[in-house]
Amino acid sequence: MEKKEYLNISKASDIKNPKERRLYRFFEMIPAILSLGTLLGVFVFSWLVPSWVAIFIICFCFYYLFRILYFSVHQIAGYFRVKSNMKKEWLKELRRLPKWKPNEIGGKGSNAAWAGKEAKKLIDHLKIPYENILFSAFDIDTKVFPGYFACVTWHYLTEKNPMQASYQPVPVYNNNIWSAPAFSRVVSTSNTFWQMIQQERAEKLTTYSSHTIPAKVFFEVEYPANVVSDDSRIFWKAYLYYDGDYRVVPVYYMVSMDAVMAKNFWQTAINQYKQQKRWAWGCDEIPYIIFGFLNNRKISTSAKFSQIYTILDGFWSWATAALLLFLLGWLPILLGGQKFNFTVLSFNLPILTSRIMTISMIGMLVSAVLSTMLLPPVPKEFKWYVRWYKKSTVFLQWIFLPVTLILFGALPALDAQIRLMLGRYMGFWVTEKIRK
């Protein structure tokens, strides 16, 4: 398959060659096979070999504990870097660099692809060099803080190879945060902190939601117009197009969007689930990447394995971790039979797992503290007792984290992966968001 062809695949049916189409279809099944296989395996082996599953659960709890501690360190570091950068006068920093004046043109998704083509006509007519132009792709609810364009331009001008990179700010969901229900705030803030953690691990960072790319990349690679997860797909298209010589530069500067909020509580919950399922549909990047790596022999084998492991681990953890941690710890005891239940391991399993989970609450505490420090002031139109109530509950809302991780994390992720496995491809669903 020619390079241009495999870059524009959105699903298996786009491939003309029957053998390659069947191979891509198998790759589409991988996320669900891994996730469902893990969950089903825990049930089956809890009945057949409960001691093995008990040891697996203990090891997994320890693994997750160290993972949480590791992420918490990055989360704290990312927070302070963002707060520091938000205070800088980036226009002054930018003026210290030579040739600092490029214009900005914006766009998004299929609209961005169309807008880019129209913009190219004007750019070519005016004979503006592509290296002097950056495209910022924003969601419709994105609010940009005053220093963002100066900040991203500064990063662009100080990068060693600026035209082989995308530029990713940190998304926060503060536009309507004081009106949104508690579970919506927790889900939104959790997403912010995950992006902060990813910023600290730039080698694993991909573009997400609002981001900025050089015009040269936009025109050469072509912004994807036929996929749901266009914001991450543009990164992977560029990564394959430039044979692995492409990266995402973390920009420790915030852009603000809306948390999910509908006309009533239940509709908000439904919309939150749908939004998470749409985000989890990013699992369709897995077959795209694997198939792309098979067709691109210029990218090193080590880089391919690293990227595939990272994305598989991410979507597998998204769909299974919360269920393994909060629901499956008792399965060996419930299904293991009388013989296992009289063992020392059976007696100590719930005690040990509960203690590990208690220690892991450090991660939740860090999130709770940092979330209060990221919040904007409560709007003055709220009455004084409403402002007091909202401030007092914003810390306590994190007690809902275990529930939100399952209802608005694992379940929509499994939903998306099963849909991909069955070939029930999703279209783009626009999240309803209102402000009060």
C-alpha positions in Angstrom: 0.0 0.0 0.0 1.3 3.4 -0.9 2.2 5.8 1.9 -0.5 8.3 1.0 -3.2 5.6 1.1 -2.6 4.1 4.5 -2.4 7.6 6.1 -6.0 8.3 5.2 -7.6 5.1 6.5 -10.5 5.6 9.0 -11.8 2.0 9.2 -11.2 -1.5 7.8 -13.7 -1.0 4.9 -11.5 1.8 3.5 -8.9 -0.8 2.4 -9.4 -2.3 -1.0 -7.0 -5.3 -0.6 -9.0 -8.2 1.0 -6.0 -9.6 2.9 -5.0 -6.2 4.3 -8.6 -5.4 5.1 -9.0 -8.6 7.2 -5.7 -7.8 8.9 -6.9 -4.3 9.8 -10.2 -5.7 11.0 -8.3 -8.0 13.4 -6.3 -5.0 14.7 -9.7 -3.3 15.4 -10.6 -6.2 17.7 -7.4 -6.1 19.8 -8.5 -3.4 22.4 -11.7 -5.3 23.3 -10.0 -8.7 23.2 -7.4 -7.5 25.8 -9.9 -5.8 28.1 -12.6 -8.4 28.0 -10.1 -11.2 28.1 -8.6 -9.7 31.3 -12.0 -9.3 33.0 -13.3 -12.7 31.9 -10.0 -14.3 32.8 -10.2 -13.0 36.4 -13.7 -14.5 36.7 -12.8 -17.9 35.3 -9.5 -18.2 37.0 -11.0 -17.1 40.3 -13.1 -20.3 40.1 -10.4 -22.6 38.7 -7.2 -21.3 40.4 -8.2 -18.7 43.0 -4.8 -18.6 44.6 -3.2 -17.5 41.3 -5.8 -14.7 40.9 -5.3 -13.6 44.5 -1.6 -13.2 43.9 -2.3 -11.4 40.6 -4.7 -9.0 42.3 -2.2 -8.2 45.1 0.6 -7.6 42.5 -1.8 -5.4 40.5 -2.7 -3.4 43.5 1.0 -2.8 44.3 1.6 -1.9 40.6 -1.3 0.5 40.7 -0.1 2.0 44.0 3.4 2.8 42.6 1.7 4.1 39.4 -0.4 6.5 41.4 2.6 7.7 43.4 4.5 8.1 40.2 1.7 10.0 38.5 1.2 12.2 41.6 4.8 13.4 41.4 4.3 14.4 37.8 0.9 15.9 38.6 2.4 18.2 41.2 5.3 19.1 39.0 3.0 19.8 36.1 0.7 22.0 38.2 3.5 24.2 39.4 5.0 24.6 35.9 1.6 25.6 34.6 1.1 28.2 37.4 4.5 29.6 36.8 4.0 29.9 33.1 0.6 31.5 33.5 2.3 34.4 35.4 4.9 35.1 32.8 4.4 38.0 30.4 4.9 35.9 27.2 4.7 38.8 24.8 7.8 40.3 26.5 9.5 36.9 26.3 8.6 36.7 22.7 9.9 40.1 21.8 13.4 39.1 22.9 13.5 36.6 20.0 14.4 37.6 16.5 11.7 37.4 13.8 9.0 37.0 16.4 6.0 38.5 14.3 3.8 35.3 12.5 0.0 35.7 12.0 -2.4 33.1 13.5 -5.3 31.3 11.6 -7.7 28.9 13.4 -9.8 25.9 12.5 -11.1 22.4 13.8 -12.0 18.8 12.6 -13.6 18.6 9.2 -14.1 22.3 9.5 -10.4 22.7 10.1 -9.6 20.6 7.0 -11.9 22.8 4.9 -10.7 26.0 6.5 -7.1 25.1 6.0 -7.6 24.6 2.2 -9.3 28.0 2.0 -6.6 29.6 4.1 -3.9 28.1 1.9 -5.3 30.0 -1.1 -4.9 33.3 0.8 -1.5 32.4 2.2 -0.2 31.4 -1.3 -1.7 34.5 -2.8 0.0 36.7 -0.3 3.2 34.6 -0.6 3.5 34.2 3.2 6.1 31.5 4.1 4.5 28.5 5.7 7.1 28.5 8.5 5.7 31.9 9.6 2.2 30.5 10.2 0.7 28.4 13.0 -2.7 26.8 13.0 -4.6 26.6 16.3 -7.4 24.0 16.4 -9.8 24.8 19.2 -13.1 23.3 20.3 -16.0 25.7 20.1 -16.2 26.3 23.8 -12.5 26.9 24.2 -11.5 30.2 25.9 -7.9 31.3 25.3 -6.1 33.2 28.1 -4.4 36.4 26.9 -0.9 35.1 26.8 -1.5 31.8 25.0 -0.6 32.8 21.4 2.6 34.6 22.6 3.4 31.5 24.7 3.0 29.0 21.9 4.8 31.2 19.5 7.7 31.5 21.9 7.9 27.7 22.1 7.7 27.4 18.3 10.6 29.9 17.8 12.8 28.3 20.5 12.3 24.6 19.4 15.3 22.9 17.7 13.1 21.6 14.9 9.8 23.5 15.2 8.1 22.4 12.1 8.3 18.8 13.0 6.2 19.2 16.2 2.7 20.0 17.5 2.2 22.2 20.5 -0.2 21.1 23.3 -1.5 23.3 26.1 -3.2 22.1 29.3 -7.0 21.9 29.1 -9.1 23.0 32.1 -12.9 23.0 32.3 -13.5 26.2 34.3 -16.0 28.0 32.0 -19.0 26.7 33.8 -17.3 24.7 36.6 -19.3 26.3 39.5 -22.7 25.4 37.8 -21.8 21.8 36.8 -22.7 18.9 39.1 -20.1 17.3 41.3 -19.5 14.2 39.2 -19.0 16.3 36.0 -16.5 18.4 37.9 -14.6 15.3 39.0 -14.5 13.8 35.5 -13.4 17.1 34.0 -10.7 17.8 36.6 -9.4 14.2 36.4 -9.0 14.7 32.6 -7.0 18.0 33.3 -4.7 16.2 35.7 -4.2 13.3 33.3 -3.1 15.8 30.6 -0.8 17.5 33.2 0.8 14.1 33.9 1.2 13.5 30.1 2.9 16.9 29.7 5.6 15.7 32.1 6.1 12.6 29.9 6.5 14.3 26.6 7.6 11.1 24.8 4.1 9.7 25.4 2.2 12.9 24.7 -0.2 13.2 21.7 -2.3 16.1 20.6 -5.7 16.4 22.4 -8.6 18.8 22.0 -7.2 22.3 21.6 -3.7 22.3 20.1 -1.5 24.2 17.6 0.4 22.8 14.6 2.7 24.5 12.0 1.1 25.4 8.6 3.7 23.2 6.9 2.4 20.1 8.7 -1.2 21.1 8.1 -0.8 21.4 4.4 1.6 18.5 3.8 -0.1 15.9 6.1 -3.7 17.2 5.6 -6.0 17.5 8.6 -8.2 14.4 9.0 -11.8 15.1 8.0 -13.3 11.5 8.3 -12.5 10.4 11.9 -14.0 11.1 15.3 -10.7 11.5 17.1 -9.3 14.1 14.7 -7.2 15.8 17.4 -5.1 12.7 18.0 -5.2 11.4 14.5 -3.4 14.5 13.1 -0.5 13.6 15.4 -0.4 10.0 14.3 -0.7 11.0 10.6 2.2 13.3 11.0 4.2 10.7 13.0 3.8 8.2 10.1 4.2 10.8 7.4 7.6 12.0 8.8 8.7 8.5 9.5 8.7 8.9 13.3 10.4 12.2 13.3 7.5 14.1 14.9 6.6 14.9 18.4 4.4 17.0 20.7 5.9 19.9 22.6 4.2 20.4 26.0 3.1 24.0 26.5 2.5 24.6 30.2 -0.2 27.1 29.7 -4.0 26.6 30.2 -6.9 26.9 27.8 -10.4 26.7 29.4 -13.4 24.8 28.2 -16.9 23.8 29.5 -17.5 20.9 31.8 -20.4 18.7 30.7 -23.7 20.2 31.8 -27.2 19.7 30.4 -30.7 20.9 31.4 -31.0 18.5 34.3 -29.0 16.1 36.4 -29.8 12.9 34.6 -29.3 14.3 31.1 -25.9 15.6 32.3 -25.0 12.1 33.4 -26.1 10.6 30.1 -24.1 13.3 28.2 -21.1 12.7 30.3 -21.2 9.0 29.5 -21.6 9.8 25.8 -18.7 12.2 25.9 -16.4 9.7 27.6 -17.4 7.0 25.1 -16.5 9.4 22.3 -13.1 10.1 23.9 -12.6 6.4 24.4 -13.3 5.8 20.7 -9.7 7.0 20.4 -9.0 3.2 20.7 -9.5 3.2 16.9 -6.0 4.7 16.8 -4.7 1.3 17.8 -5.4 -0.5 14.5 -4.4 2.7 12.6 -1.0 2.8 14.3 -0.2 -0.9 14.0 -1.2 -1.0 10.4 0.8 2.2 9.7 3.8 0.7 11.4 3.6 -2.4 9.2 3.6 -0.2 6.1 6.3 2.2 7.3 9.8 0.5 7.5 11.7 3.7 8.2 10.5 4.0 11.9 12.8 2.0 14.2 11.5 -1.2 15.7 12.1 0.0 19.3 10.1 3.2 18.6 7.2 1.1 17.2 7.1 -1.2 20.2 7.3 1.7 22.6 4.4 3.5 20.9 2.2 0.4 20.6 2.8 -0.6 24.2 2.0 2.9 25.5 -1.3 3.2 23.6 -2.4 -0.4 24.4 -1.6 0.0 28.1 -3.5 3.3 28.1 -6.7 2.0 26.7 -6.5 -1.3 28.5 -6.0 0.5 31.9 -8.9 2.8 31.0 -11.3 -0.1 30.5 -10.1 -2.5 33.2 -8.2 -0.8 36.1 -11.1 0.6 38.0 -13.0 -2.7 37.8 -10.0 -4.7 38.9 -9.3 -2.4 41.8 -12.8 -1.8 43.2 -14.9 -4.8 42.2 -12.8 -7.9 41.6 -10.7 -8.1 44.8 -13.3 -10.4 46.4 -13.8 -12.7 43.5 -11.3 -15.4 44.5 -13.1 -15.6 47.9 -16.6 -15.7 46.4 -15.7 -18.2 43.6 -12.7 -20.0 45.0 -14.6 -22.6 47.0 -14.2 -23.8 50.6 -10.7 -25.2 50.1 -9.3 -21.8 49.1 -11.4 -19.9 51.7 -9.6 -21.7 54.6 -6.2 -20.6 53.4 -4.1 -17.9 54.9 -4.0 -16.1 51.5 -7.8 -16.0 51.5 -7.9 -14.5 54.9 -5.3 -11.8 54.2 -6.4 -10.9 50.6 -9.2 -8.4 51.5 -7.1 -6.9 54.3 -4.0 -6.4 52.2 -5.9 -5.0 49.2 -7.9 -2.6 51.3 -4.7 -1.3 53.0 -3.0 -0.8 49.6 -6.1 1.0 48.3 -6.1 3.2 51.4 -2.5 4.2 50.8 -3.3 4.9 47.1 -5.8 7.5 48.3 -2.8 9.8 48.4 -3.3 10.3 44.7 -6.9 11.3 45.3 -5.9 13.7 48.1 -3.3 15.3 45.7 -6.0 15.8 43.1 -8.4 17.2 45.6 -5.9 19.8 46.8 -4.7 20.8 43.4 -8.2 21.0 42.0 -9.2 23.7 44.5 -6.0 25.7 43.5 -7.0 25.6 39.8 -10.5 26.9 40.3 -11.6 30.4 39.2 -13.5 32.6 41.8 -17.1 31.8 42.4 -19.2 34.2 40.4 -20.6 37.1 42.4 -24.1 36.6 41.1 -24.4 33.5 43.4 -25.8 34.3 46.8 -23.3 34.3 49.7 -24.5 31.0 51.2 -24.4 29.4 47.7 -20.8 30.5 47.2 -19.9 29.2 50.7 -21.6 25.8 49.9 -19.9 25.4 46.6 -16.5 26.2 48.0 -17.0 23.7 50.9 -18.1 20.9 48.6 -15.5 21.2 45.9 -13.0 19.3 48.1 -15.5 16.7 49.2 -16.6 15.9 45.7 -13.6 13.7 45.3 -15.2 11.0 47.4 -17.2 10.2 44.1 -13.9 9.3 42.3 -14.3 5.5 42.6 -17.8 5.7 41.2 -16.9 8.1 38.4 -13.9 6.0 37.4 -16.3 3.1 36.8 -19.4 4.8 35.5 -17.7 7.4 33.4 -14.4 5.7 32.8 -14.3 1.9 32.5 -17.8 1.4 31.2 -17.8 3.9 28.3 -14.3 2.7 27.5 -15.5 -1.0 27.3 -18.5 0.2 25.3 -16.3 1.9 22.7 -13.9 -1.0 22.4 -16.7 -3.5 22.0 -18.3 -1.3 19.3 -14.9 -1.2 17.5 -14.6 -5.0 17.8 -18.1 -5.5 16.3 -17.5 -3.0 13.6 -20.3 -0.7 14.9 -18.3 2.5 14.0 -19.2 5.7 15.9 -20.0 9.0 14.2 -19.1 12.3 15.8 -21.4 13.3 18.7 -21.4 16.9 19.8 -21.6 17.2 23.6 -24.4 19.5 24.8 -23.0 22.1 27.2 -25.0 24.8 28.8 -24.0 27.6 31.2 -26.1 29.1 33.9 
